[in-house]
Amino acid sequence: MALAALVLALMMTSCGNRAQTVAQAEPQVVDSSEDLALTGVMNMEMRTEAEKGMVLERVKDIYRLVKSDYMLHGGSYENELFDKAFCSKSWNKLLMAVRCKEEQTGSLFFEMNHWSMTRYSGVLLSFDEFEVESLDLFSDVKRATVTFTVYESDTYTPARIYLVYEDGRWMIDDFRNLKYMIDVRNAMWDYIAKPDMI
């Protein structure tokens, strides 16, 4: 009798384990298309936020170097290596065309320094309030826009830069002085297009 009870207990345990194994082997319910779409949106938002953070850090790092260089040279230094290191290929090509025209005509283009957004040398300044205004990760060329403020001792200038993603890095493609509404890239094109006055 004890032997029959033991066999019965083992069979029940075995059946219970088999039922549990069968239940585990049943196919899982696949998320609905709404759940998949929500997951895709969340992934896209996370990617966008991460990229925004990278753009912001890149721009802040660039302007830390610019500020450091200006402080080192008393605010009267213009370093074209910034353009070479941090600006797009098309920006640098346009800048070289401007420099060639300056050399040929003996006239100067720049009304202001596009890095400091100032018209006068010897100005000590700081850069603050950086914000990613727009970010496009889904076009042929990734683009971003960052606004910031340039502070001098007694005034400030709101500014904007446009960036493109080039060779695995975010590069500046245009500078805008929002105080005087100067689009530096367009101003360079206008300067090149002007007939030479000799």
Disulfide bonds with the S-S distance in Angstrom:
none
